[in-house]
């Protein structure tokens, strides 16, 4: 196992998780995330919310970083008034994950943002979000699928060159792109489905869908390869 890159994955922090006879606060991560890291050749480490001042030291011990999906980003983070359909804030998680993203970008640690993680990457670089759109989360608690088309010449297109159907569940999306970012995939309705830096610097990618809920290892394998 010595040669497998260590990939940190951010987690939920929930106040009332239940298992067995217990109902306690818990750091949670759907099993699909570590399973995907492991299947792609990495070692998975959970990164529950911590003080933002500890982000740089945490990232320094990692070979790669995944910012996982989860609740809506608090609109104040991108200068917006909350839409009535925006979910309750997860302030500790917002602060921690934004600090992790900043630390990874500063240290050139390979970074993959998944769903909320892609949105946070965009916000970290000064972008904004659409607070509600229809058609990408049809049934509560059930992942849908829709095709995603890569933008030729991008990092994502180099990993997945063809249009492909992906597992999806989200009601928010990238609006104005953050500084230095370009869209590298779109849904049929024009929704931005992947983002990445416009230049050659570092290995950074955000995807709006949930690769941990599918069988395609290519995106995670590309991160693990870069982390190695």
N, C-alpha and C positions, 0 to 999 in steps of 0.2 A: 504494500500500500504506500510505500515511501514516495513513489513517483507521482501520486495523484494530487493535482492542485487542490488547495483548500478554498472552497467557495462559500462565502458568507451569504446568508439569506435573511432578510429582515422579516419580522414576525408581527402578528397581531398582539395586542394586549387587552384581554377581555376580563371584565369584572365578575362575571357569573358563569364560568364554564362548568359543565357537569360531566362527571365520569364516575362509574361505580357508585359509591355512597357519598361522593364529594361534590360540593358546589363551591368553587374557590376562584379567585383571580388566577389567570393563567396566561402565559405566553404561548400563542398558538400558531401553528403553521400547517395548512393542509398538506397531507402526506405526498401529494403529487409533486411538490417543489423539491424536497430532498431526493425523492425517487428519480426525478428527471436529472438532477445533478449527478447522482450516482450512475445512472444508465449512460450518461454522456462522458463518464470517466473521471468525475471529480469526487472530492470529499465534501459533504455538506455540513455547515455549521450554522446553527440558529443564532440570530442577532436580535434579541428582544430590545425594546426601547430603553435607552440609557440617556444620560446627560449628553447634550450635543458636544460638550467640551471633551468627551472621550472618543469622539468619532475618528479623529486622525490616528490615535493609538490603536483603535480597533482595526481600521483599514490597513494599517502598517503590518498587521499579522496575517493578512489575507493575500491570496493570489488572484482572487476575483470576487466580485460583489454582485448580488442580485437584489433589487428592490422589488418586493412582491406586491401582488394586488391587495385590495382592501377597500376601506371606506373612502368617501369623497375627500379631496383636499379642501381645507378651509379656504373659502374665497378671498379672505383678507390677505392670504399669501400672494395673490396676484392682483390685488387692488380692486376687487369686485364686491358688490353687495350680494349676499346670499339669495339665490333663487328659492322659492318655496319648496321646490322638488329636490334641493340639495340636502344630503343627509347631515346628521349631527357631526360636529368636528371631532377629530382624533388628534388633539393638539400635541400631546407628547410624541406620538408617532410621526406627525408632520415634522416637528423640530428635529427629531433623531434622524429620520431618513434624509431630510434635506442636508443635514450636516454630513451624513455618510456620503451622499452624492458629491458634495463639495470636496470632501477629503479624497474620494476616489479620483475625481477629475484632477485635483492638484498633484496627486501622487502617481498618476498615469496607471492606475489599477483598472484592469478590464471591468466594465460595468454594463449590466443588462437590467433595464427597467421593464417590468411586466405589468400591463394594465395601469393601475394607479401609479406604479413605478415609472412608467413612461410619462405619465402626466406630471409627476413630481420632477422628473428630469427637465421637462419643458419649463416648469415654473421656476426651478432653480436657476435657469439661464434667462429668466426675464420674460418668459412666454405666458400666455393666458389660456384658459379653458372654456369650452362650451359647457355650461352647467347642466343642460339636459338635451338629449336628442332621443328620438324614437327609433325603433327598429334594430337595436343591438342588444337588447335584453328582453326577450319576449315573455318569458315565464319566470317569476321569481324563484330563485334557487335552482334553475335549470340552464345549463350552458347550451347555447345555440351554435350554429355554424354558418359561415358565409365566406365567399371567396375574397382573397386579398391579392392585389396585383402589385408586384415590385416595380420600382422606378429604375430603369436601366442605368447602369453606371454607378449605383450606390453599393455600399457594403452589404446591405441586406440582399440586393439582387445577386451579389456574388455568392451568397450563402444559399439562397432559395431563388433560382432564376426564373421559375415558372409561377404562374398564378396558382394559388392553392387554397383549399378550404381550411379554415382555422376555427378552433373552439373560442367562443366569444360570450362575454357577459359584461356589459358596461352601459351606463346611460350618460356618461360624460366623455369628452374628447378634447384633443388639442384644437385650439382656436388660432391665436397668433403664435407663430413659432418663436422660441427663445433664440437669443443671440448665438449665431454660428451654427444653428441647426437647420437641417433640410428634411423634408418628408421623403421617406424611402419606400413607402407602400401606401396604397389607398384601397378602401372598399369601393364597391360599385357606386355608392351614393356620394363619393368624394371624401368621406371621412378619412382623416389621416390615421393610418394604421401602423406606421413605423416611422421613427425619427432617428437621426444620427448627425454627428458633426459634418459640416460641409468640407472640411479639410482632412488631411491624412493623419491628424494627431490622435494617438491613442486608439483603444478599442472601446467604443461606446455605442450602444444601440438600445432603443426603446421599442417595444412592440405592444400594441393595444390589446391583443388577444391573450389567451392563456395556453401557452405551449405545454404547461404541466398537465393539462387535461387531454392531451392528444398523444399520438405515437411518433410524431416527427421530432427527431432529436437534433436536427441540423443547427438550429439557432443556439441551443444550449451547448452543443458540441463545439461550435465555433467559439463561444465564450471560454469553455474549458481549455480548448487548444491555445487560445491567446493567453490565458492565465498560466499555462504551463511553460 
